[in-house]
Amino acid sequence: MTSGTGTCSVIANQPGNANYAAAPQVTETVIAAAGSQTITFTTPAPSSAANGSNFTVAATASSGLTVTFSSAGSCSNSGATYTITSGTGTCSVIANQAGNSNYATTQATETVTATPASQTITFTTPAPASAAYGSNFTVAATASSGLTVSYTSSGSCSNSGATYTMTSGTGTCSVIANQAGNGNYAAATPVTETVTASLTSQTITSLLLLQPAPPMAITSRWRLLPVRA
């Protein structure tokens, strides 16, 4: 069959000879149908991929016709390049060949498991190397995911959010930055900075209160002595 459409006439002839006249021609008709084709991934998709990551596939059709690509689920695609758009679910990598007059349409699909992306924490305003008892300091940190960082403490300090208070003059204070992750990002490894607690200086002030003495009364006494001649 040279085409996937139309009909094919199968014709039988016998022209005869000196003893036989030509035989009546006999014809059978075959309806042409589009041939089947298959798609093979020559560069397959990975079994899993992290949110935000990219990968590229390649595929060929047995017909030699051009393969196109589409996607469904936890990914998008631009041609043969796919981007994972979620940290959960599955991505369908779909290779298509629409067929033509000679070949029927066909499709092949590979499935990729979406996984959360990793993230890291960086201190943008670090803790001091040391801090005195009773003093305060404030830190700041960001996560590569853009998610909000939370703070905890242990040792010689306490904290309210990103502000830490030294609760002892000895030991160390652990300033801990955390990011718990979500559906698209795995929990970040906590990042800890250590602050050495130091003694707070003190001063002594002496207050001498001087009060004036009470007034003293002076009494003069005179005595008259007799005068002798």
Backbone torsions as a table, in degrees:
resi	resn	phi	psi	omega
1	MET	NA	130.6	-176.5
2	THR	-105.8	1.3	179.4
3	SER	-152.2	157.4	177.2
4	GLY	-95.4	4.1	179.1
5	THR	-131.6	167.3	177.0
6	GLY	82.1	-159.6	-179.2
7	THR	-130.8	155.5	176.4
8	CYS	-113.9	125.7	178.3
9	SER	-96.6	122.2	176.9
10	VAL	-100.7	112.5	-170.0
11	ILE	-115.7	126.9	177.3
12	ALA	-107.3	129.8	-177.5
13	ASN	-129.5	148.8	169.4
14	GLN	-143.3	112.9	-171.6
15	PRO	-79.1	-5.2	-178.1
16	GLY	80.3	-177.8	178.0
17	ASN	-152.6	-153.0	-177.1
18	ALA	-70.1	-21.3	-178.5
19	ASN	-103.6	-21.6	-175.7
20	TYR	-127.1	137.6	174.0
21	ALA	-75.4	160.7	177.2
22	ALA	-58.4	137.6	179.6
23	ALA	-78.2	148.8	175.0
24	PRO	-61.4	137.3	-179.8
25	GLN	-68.1	138.7	178.5
26	VAL	-117.5	130.5	-177.5
27	THR	-124.1	136.3	169.7
28	GLU	-120.1	146.8	-176.0
29	THR	-114.1	131.8	177.7
30	VAL	-115.9	126.9	177.9
31	ILE	-81.4	126.6	179.7
32	ALA	-76.4	140.4	177.0
33	ALA	-129.6	152.6	179.4
34	ALA	-63.5	139.0	179.6
35	GLY	-78.0	153.4	177.4
36	SER	-79.8	158.4	176.5
37	GLN	-144.3	158.6	179.0
38	THR	-127.1	155.0	177.7
39	ILE	-111.9	135.2	177.2
40	THR	-123.8	128.5	174.8
41	PHE	-76.7	117.0	176.7
42	THR	-88.5	-26.8	169.2
43	THR	-124.8	97.8	-173.1
44	PRO	-75.2	164.1	174.5
45	ALA	-75.6	154.2	176.2
46	PRO	-70.9	161.0	179.4
47	SER	-72.2	-28.2	176.9
48	SER	-148.8	157.6	179.6
49	ALA	-155.3	145.6	-176.1
50	ALA	-82.3	152.1	176.2
51	ASN	-51.7	131.6	178.8
52	GLY	87.5	-10.5	-178.6
53	SER	-84.4	163.1	-179.3
54	ASN	-122.7	153.3	170.8
55	PHE	-152.4	157.7	-178.3
56	THR	-124.2	137.5	179.3
57	VAL	-115.2	171.3	173.2
58	ALA	-147.3	147.0	-179.4
59	ALA	-151.9	153.9	177.1
60	THR	-130.2	154.8	176.2
61	ALA	-105.3	143.7	-179.6
62	SER	-63.1	-21.6	177.8
63	SER	-75.7	-17.2	-173.8
64	GLY	85.8	-3.1	177.7
65	LEU	-74.7	157.8	-176.3
66	THR	-71.0	137.0	178.1
67	VAL	-95.7	137.8	173.1
68	THR	-113.0	164.9	-174.3
69	PHE	-127.7	146.2	173.8
70	SER	-141.7	176.1	-174.7
71	SER	-144.8	162.3	174.8
72	ALA	-154.7	153.0	177.2
73	GLY	88.8	-137.0	-170.0
74	SER	-85.7	41.7	179.2
75	CYS	-160.0	167.3	170.2
76	SER	-131.8	168.4	179.2
77	ASN	-145.4	152.7	170.1
78	SER	-127.0	101.2	-172.5
79	GLY	64.1	-129.1	-177.4
80	ALA	-89.2	2.1	-180.0
81	THR	-100.6	127.1	-175.8
82	TYR	-113.1	144.8	176.2
83	THR	-123.3	127.1	177.2
84	ILE	-76.1	128.4	-174.0
85	THR	-110.1	4.4	-179.8
86	SER	-152.0	159.8	176.9
87	GLY	-94.2	2.7	179.3
88	THR	-135.2	167.8	176.6
89	GLY	85.2	-163.9	-179.1
90	THR	-130.2	152.0	176.6
91	CYS	-109.2	127.4	176.2
92	SER	-96.9	117.7	176.4
93	VAL	-96.5	111.5	-169.3
94	ILE	-114.9	122.4	174.6
95	ALA	-103.5	130.3	-173.9
96	ASN	-124.4	145.0	168.6
97	GLN	-136.3	115.7	-169.6
98	ALA	-75.8	-11.4	-178.8
99	GLY	79.2	178.1	175.6
100	ASN	-152.0	-157.7	-177.8
101	SER	-66.6	-19.6	-177.3
102	ASN	-105.0	-20.5	-175.6
103	TYR	-128.9	138.7	177.6
104	ALA	-76.7	155.5	177.9
105	THR	-66.0	152.0	177.1
106	THR	-152.1	164.7	-176.5
107	GLN	-150.8	147.9	174.6
108	ALA	-137.2	141.7	-175.7
109	THR	-129.2	137.0	170.5
110	GLU	-119.1	148.0	-175.7
111	THR	-114.6	132.2	179.6
112	VAL	-118.2	129.6	177.2
113	THR	-82.6	123.9	178.3
114	ALA	-79.9	138.2	179.1
115	THR	-128.9	155.1	177.9
116	PRO	-62.8	145.0	176.7
117	ALA	-79.5	152.6	175.2
118	SER	-79.3	160.9	177.3
119	GLN	-145.9	157.6	179.1
120	THR	-127.9	157.6	179.2
121	ILE	-113.4	136.4	177.7
122	THR	-128.2	130.1	174.2
123	PHE	-76.9	120.4	176.0
124	THR	-93.0	-27.1	169.7
125	THR	-125.0	97.7	-173.9
126	PRO	-74.6	165.1	175.2
127	ALA	-75.1	154.9	176.9
128	PRO	-71.2	160.4	179.2
129	ALA	-68.3	-33.1	178.2
130	SER	-147.0	158.4	179.4
131	ALA	-154.0	144.2	-176.2
132	ALA	-82.5	152.6	176.3
133	TYR	-51.3	132.1	178.1
134	GLY	86.1	-10.3	-178.7
135	SER	-84.5	163.6	-179.4
136	ASN	-122.2	153.2	170.6
137	PHE	-152.3	156.8	-177.4
138	THR	-123.7	136.5	179.2
139	VAL	-113.9	172.2	173.7
140	ALA	-148.5	144.5	179.0
141	ALA	-148.8	153.5	177.4
142	THR	-127.6	154.7	175.3
143	ALA	-106.0	143.3	-179.1
144	SER	-62.4	-21.1	178.2
145	SER	-76.4	-17.9	-173.3
146	GLY	86.9	-3.2	178.2
147	LEU	-75.5	157.8	-175.9
148	THR	-71.3	136.3	177.9
149	VAL	-91.5	139.3	174.4
150	SER	-111.9	164.3	-173.4
151	TYR	-129.1	143.2	172.6
152	THR	-136.3	174.5	-177.1
153	SER	-146.1	161.0	170.7
154	SER	-155.4	160.5	179.7
155	GLY	88.6	-136.6	-170.3
156	SER	-86.2	38.4	179.8
157	CYS	-159.4	168.0	171.0
158	SER	-132.4	168.5	179.1
159	ASN	-145.9	153.0	169.6
160	SER	-126.2	101.3	-173.1
161	GLY	64.4	-129.7	-177.1
162	ALA	-89.5	2.8	-180.0
163	THR	-102.0	126.9	-175.1
164	TYR	-113.7	145.1	177.2
165	THR	-123.9	128.7	178.6
166	MET	-75.0	127.4	-175.5
167	THR	-108.6	3.6	178.7
168	SER	-153.3	157.1	176.8
169	GLY	-95.3	2.7	177.7
170	THR	-133.1	166.4	178.2
171	GLY	85.4	-162.3	179.6
172	THR	-130.7	153.2	177.1
173	CYS	-110.3	127.2	176.4
174	SER	-96.9	118.8	177.2
175	VAL	-98.6	111.7	-169.2
176	ILE	-115.9	123.6	176.9
177	ALA	-104.6	132.0	-174.8
178	ASN	-129.2	149.1	169.5
179	GLN	-142.2	116.7	-169.5
180	ALA	-79.1	-11.7	-178.6
181	GLY	81.8	177.7	176.6
182	ASN	-153.8	-157.3	-178.0
183	GLY	-65.1	-23.3	-177.2
184	ASN	-103.5	-19.8	-177.7
185	TYR	-129.2	136.3	174.8
186	ALA	-72.9	157.7	177.1
187	ALA	-58.7	136.7	178.0
188	ALA	-76.6	150.8	171.5
189	THR	-67.0	124.2	-179.7
190	PRO	-57.9	143.4	177.9
191	VAL	-112.2	130.0	-175.2
192	THR	-119.8	133.6	169.9
193	GLU	-114.3	145.2	-174.9
194	THR	-112.9	131.5	179.6
195	VAL	-116.0	128.3	177.8
196	THR	-82.2	124.1	178.1
197	ALA	-75.1	140.1	178.0
198	SER	-131.8	161.7	-178.7
199	LEU	-72.8	144.9	175.0
200	THR	-82.9	136.1	177.3
201	SER	-71.6	156.1	178.0
202	GLN	-142.2	158.4	178.5
203	THR	-128.7	154.5	177.5
204	ILE	-113.7	130.0	178.3
205	THR	-115.9	124.6	178.4
206	SER	-98.7	123.8	179.3
207	LEU	-109.8	112.1	178.2
208	LEU	-102.6	112.5	-177.7
209	LEU	-94.6	112.6	179.3
210	LEU	-98.7	123.6	177.3
211	GLN	-112.8	136.7	179.7
212	PRO	-64.6	143.2	178.0
213	ALA	-69.7	148.8	179.4
214	PRO	-65.9	149.5	-179.3
215	PRO	-62.8	144.2	178.8
216	MET	-105.4	137.6	178.1
217	ALA	-91.4	131.1	178.2
218	ILE	-106.5	123.5	-179.8
219	THR	-112.8	127.6	176.9
220	SER	-104.6	131.7	177.2
221	ARG	-120.6	131.0	179.6
222	TRP	-113.5	139.9	177.4
223	ARG	-126.4	130.7	-179.3
224	LEU	-87.4	124.6	177.5
225	LEU	-99.9	145.3	177.7
226	PRO	-69.5	146.7	-180.0
227	VAL	-99.3	126.9	179.1
228	ARG	-98.7	140.0	179.9
229	ALA	-77.7	NA	NA
